[in-house]
Amino acid sequence: MPKIINLNQLRKQKARTDKANRAADNRITFGRTKAEKKATQAKKELHMKQLDAHKLDQGQTE
């Protein structure tokens, strides 16, 4: 005999699971401290500066 399931409970359980997953993603995305954000931004700016320093000038080849 097949197991009887309550679709209402199944729907609510799925909603709770989805909400927990979304919360975990948000903790990763938005859960950084101000210092961590500043450090990441500084690293990114340094990397862009280094890339710009290695660019070749295209218009001044004589």
Backbone as a ProteinNet text record, in pm:
[ID]
protein_1_A
[PRIMARY]
MPKIINLNQLRKQKARTDKANRAADNRITFGRTKAEKKATQAKKELHMKQLDAHKLDQGQTE
[TERTIARY]
83.5	0	89.8	60.7	145.9	130.4	238.5	237.7	152.9	69	-17	62.6	61.4	134	37	65.3	-15	51.9	-14.4	43.9	66.8	-15.1	2.3	132.2	159.1	283.3	403.3	390.5	499	530	427.4	444.1	513.4	471.6	531.9	677.7	707.1	844.5	934.5	884	960.9	986.1	888	904	1009.1	1008.9	1108.6	1249.3	1261.5	1391.7	1441.8	1352.5	1390.6	1433.4	1361.4	1393.1	1529.6	1558.9	1687.7	1801.9	1780.4	1883.3	1907.5	1800.2	1811.7	1884.8	1856.7	1923.2	2073.2	2108.2	2250	2322.3	2257.9	2317.4	2335	2237	2245.8	2354.5	2373.3	2480.4	2616	2632.2	2758	2773.7	2667.3	2674.4	2686.1	2602.2	2592.7	2652.7	2702.3	2746.9	2891.5	2949	3088.2	3097	3204.2	3223.1	3272.5	3267.4	3311.5	3460.9	3539	3682.6	3709.6	3633.7	3650.4	3616.2	3508.7	3470.5	3578.5	3635.3	3741	3865.2	3900.5	4018.8	4000.8	3882.2	3854.7	3862.2	3805.3	3807.2	3950.9	4032.6	4171.7	4250.2	4225.3	4292.1	4254.1	4126.8	4076.2	4138.6	4145.7	4205.6	4353.7	4425.4	4567	4585.7	4502.5	4510.1	4483.3	4383.7	4352.8	4467.5	4531.2	4644.8	4760.8	4785.6	4893.7	4865	4738.8	4703.8	4722.2	4681.1	4695.9	4843.3	4929.5	5071.7	5136.8	5079.4	5137	5076.3	4986.7	4924.8	5023.9	5013.1	5093.9	5018.3	5089.9	5027.5	5009	4886.7	4856.5	4880.1	4857.6	4863.3	5001.8	5100.1	5229.4	5338.8	5319.9	5423.5	5487.8	5604.8	5677.5	5820
-116	0	124.8	220.9	340.4	426.4	497.8	586.1	709.6	747.9	864.6	988.2	1088.7	1211.8	1329.2	1421.6	1541.5	1647.5	1687.5	1781.6	1918.9	1956.8	2084.5	2085.8	1977.9	1967.9	1963.7	1894	1884.8	2022.7	2100.1	2234.3	2325.7	2317.5	2400.3	2360.9	2232.6	2186.2	2236.3	2232.6	2281.4	2431.3	2506.8	2650.7	2679	2601.6	2620.5	2590.8	2485.3	2448.5	2556.9	2607.1	2713.3	2839.3	2872.4	2991	2975.4	2857.4	2831.5	2842.5	2791	2799.7	2944.7	3020.6	3161.5	3239.7	3208	3274.3	3242.4	3119	3081	3157.5	3171.2	3247.8	3393.7	3450.8	3590.3	3611.6	3514.1	3525.8	3531.5	3455.7	3457.4	3590.5	3636.9	3757.8	3883.6	3899	4023.8	4017.8	3906.3	3889.6	3925.8	4011.8	4049.4	4178.4	4190	4310.3	4424.1	4544.2	4661.5	4650	4597.9	4581.5	4482.3	4374.3	4275.8	4336.9	4417.5	4482.2	4579.9	4657.4	4751.9	4679.9	4569.1	4493.4	4437.4	4386.9	4333.7	4444.7	4560.7	4674.4	4722.2	4728.4	4771.6	4674.4	4544.8	4443	4456.2	4481	4496	4619.1	4730.9	4852.6	4833.2	4765.2	4738.4	4653.1	4553.1	4466	4544.5	4632.4	4713.3	4809.4	4865.9	4955.1	4881.2	4759.3	4679.1	4644.6	4614.4	4585.6	4708.3	4823.8	4946.9	4980.8	4949.9	4979	4893.9	4779.1	4690.1	4706	4801.5	4822.4	4887.9	4853.7	4916.1	5032.9	5139.7	5253.2	5219.3	5222.4	5184.6	5299.1	5423.4	5535.2	5594.3	5561.5	5626.7	5533	5465.8	5376.8	5443.3	5504.3	5568.9	5523.4
0	0	0	-86.8	-93.6	31	60.8	177.1	145.7	238.5	221.7	262.2	173.7	203.7	206.9	290.3	300	212.3	104.6	10.7	74.1	168	236.2	316.3	387.5	463.4	369.2	258.3	160.6	102.4	71.3	16.3	118	244.2	348.5	373.4	371.7	392.1	279.3	156.5	41.7	55.3	100.3	120	227.5	336.3	441.8	390.4	311.7	255	160.1	73.6	-19.4	55.5	161.8	240.5	308.4	358.3	422.7	321.5	201.9	97.8	57.3	42.6	4.5	114.4	240.2	352.5	353.6	323.5	318	207.5	91.8	-17.6	21.2	89.3	131.5	236.6	324.1	423.3	354.2	247.6	173.4	100.8	36.4	-44.5	39.5	140	213	353.5	395.1	533	556.9	474.3	493.1	574.4	650.7	729.5	640.7	694.7	619.8	586.8	678.8	657	543.5	539	431.8	296.9	293.7	168.2	122.1	217.3	183.4	133.3	197.3	156.7	15.1	-13.2	-146.7	-250.4	-219	-311.2	-334.9	-230.5	-244.1	-331	-311	-391.7	-539.1	-562.2	-698.7	-765.7	-692	-747.2	-777.3	-689.7	-712	-837.2	-852.1	-968.8	-1096.9	-1096.1	-1214.3	-1245.2	-1141.2	-1160.2	-1226.2	-1182.3	-1239.2	-1385.3	-1415	-1553.6	-1642.3	-1593.5	-1669.2	-1692.8	-1597.9	-1611	-1720	-1749.9	-1849.7	-1988.6	-2004.9	-2135.5	-2230.1	-2355.7	-2459.3	-2518.5	-2554.6	-2620.3	-2767.1	-2816.3	-2954.6	-3052.4	-3013	-3105.6	-3125	-3046.5	-3052.8	-3099.6	-3209.4	-3263.8	-3383.8	-3364.3	-3473.3	-3474.3
[MASK]
++++++++++++++++++++++++++++++++++++++++++++++++++++++++++++++

